[in-house]
């Protein structure tokens, strides 16, 4: 049986760099095809509404802006049981929602076997609909890291359209 994988892009598109996860999932949808076992989801700022996308999945890959306490543009990866504790230092309200979703999944024995959060330290989360130019420059690195993780999980990622400059 093929494993079920969710790629979840989180973020608020109205807060500039905070929307990187949603933009990343959109770019993956536009550029690549994946096996039917992979579901790409624009999770936006949803809270408990995310539970069906995590519930009993084999693996979940989350793409987001994350407060790592590092220089803007830093890209980090956090995996499995470290994620809920890490989310206590929330960048925005949707991190609280994600922490709640993971807590509910854990309590109901529907936690994915593996979870990976790949995040980018934002430059700004001011009101605005565009990513900063610096964050746009990090998009390809974020996408490459996401694709590398999916390939490590045994997923074939086929390029369907040439890479476009972002956004």
C-alpha positions in Angstrom: 0.0 0.0 0.0 1.3 3.4 -1.0 2.0 5.8 1.9 -0.2 8.9 2.3 1.6 12.2 2.5 0.4 15.7 3.0 2.5 18.8 2.0 1.0 21.6 4.0 1.8 25.3 3.2 1.0 27.6 6.1 1.0 31.3 6.4 -0.9 34.6 6.2 -0.8 36.1 2.7 -1.6 39.5 4.1 1.5 39.7 6.2 4.3 39.7 3.6 6.9 37.0 4.4 4.5 35.2 6.7 2.9 33.8 3.6 5.9 31.9 2.3 4.4 28.5 3.0 1.3 29.1 1.0 3.4 30.5 -1.9 5.7 27.5 -1.7 2.8 25.0 -2.0 1.3 26.9 -4.9 4.7 26.8 -6.7 5.0 23.1 -6.1 1.4 22.6 -7.5 2.2 24.7 -10.6 5.6 23.2 -11.3 5.5 19.5 -10.3 3.4 16.4 -10.5 3.4 13.9 -7.6 1.9 10.5 -7.1 -1.8 10.4 -6.1 -0.6 9.6 -2.5 0.7 13.1 -2.1 -1.8 15.9 -1.3 -0.7 19.5 -1.5 -2.7 21.7 0.8 -2.9 25.5 1.1 -3.5 25.6 4.9 -3.4 29.3 5.1 -4.0 30.3 8.7 -6.4 27.5 9.4 -6.5 26.0 12.9 -8.3 22.8 13.7 -9.6 22.7 10.2 -6.2 21.3 9.3 -6.9 18.1 11.3 -8.3 16.1 8.3 -5.1 16.8 6.3 -2.9 15.4 9.1 -5.2 12.7 10.5 -3.7 9.2 10.1 -1.3 10.3 7.3 1.9 8.4 7.1 3.9 11.6 6.7 3.3 15.4 6.8 5.6 18.0 5.4 4.9 21.6 6.6 6.3 24.7 4.9 6.1 27.9 6.8 7.7 31.1 8.0 9.3 30.2 11.4 10.8 32.2 14.2 14.1 30.4 14.7 15.8 33.3 16.4 18.3 33.4 13.5 19.1 35.9 10.8 16.4 36.5 8.2 16.5 34.0 5.4 17.8 31.2 7.6 16.1 27.9 6.5 15.7 25.2 9.1 14.2 21.8 9.5 12.5 20.4 12.6 11.2 16.9 12.8 8.8 14.7 14.7 8.4 15.1 18.5 10.5 18.4 18.5 7.8 20.3 16.5 5.1 20.7 19.2 7.6 22.1 21.8 9.1 24.3 19.2 5.8 25.8 18.3 5.5 27.3 21.8 7.5 30.2 20.5 4.8 31.2 18.0 5.5 33.5 15.1 1.8 34.1 14.5 -1.6 32.8 15.5 -1.7 29.9 13.0 1.2 28.3 14.9 -1.1 28.1 17.9 -3.6 26.3 15.6 -1.0 23.9 14.3 0.1 23.1 17.9 -3.5 22.4 18.7 -4.0 20.2 15.7 -0.9 18.2 16.5 -2.1 17.9 20.1 -5.5 16.6 19.1 -3.9 14.2 16.6 -1.7 12.9 19.3 -4.6 12.4 21.8 -6.7 10.6 19.2 -3.9 8.3 18.0 -4.1 9.8 14.6 -0.6 11.4 14.6 1.4 11.0 11.4 4.3 8.5 11.6 6.6 11.3 10.5 6.3 15.1 10.5 8.8 17.5 9.1 8.6 21.3 9.3 10.8 23.3 6.9 10.7 27.0 7.7 12.3 30.2 6.7 13.1 33.0 9.1 11.2 36.0 7.7 12.5 39.5 7.1 9.2 41.1 8.0 5.6 40.3 8.8 4.3 43.7 8.2 0.9 44.2 6.4 1.3 43.7 2.7 0.5 41.1 0.0 3.9 40.6 -1.5 6.9 38.7 -0.2 10.0 40.8 0.3 12.5 40.5 -2.5 14.9 38.7 -0.2 12.2 36.1 0.7 11.5 35.6 -3.0 15.2 34.8 -3.4 14.9 32.1 -0.8 11.9 30.4 -2.5 14.0 28.1 -4.7 16.1 26.9 -1.8 12.9 26.2 0.2 11.4 24.3 -2.7 14.6 22.3 -3.2 14.6 21.3 0.5 10.9 20.3 0.3 11.6 18.2 -2.8 14.7 16.6 -1.2 12.6 15.6 1.8 9.8 14.1 -0.4 12.4 12.2 -2.4 13.9 10.9 0.8 10.4 9.6 1.7 10.4 7.8 -1.7 8.2 10.2 -3.6 8.9 10.9 -7.3 8.6 14.6 -8.2 8.3 15.2 -11.9 8.8 18.7 -13.3 5.7 19.6 -15.4 6.5 23.2 -16.2 9.8 25.2 -16.4 10.7 27.0 -13.3 9.5 30.6 -13.3 11.0 33.4 -11.3 9.2 34.0 -8.1 6.6 35.4 -7.5 
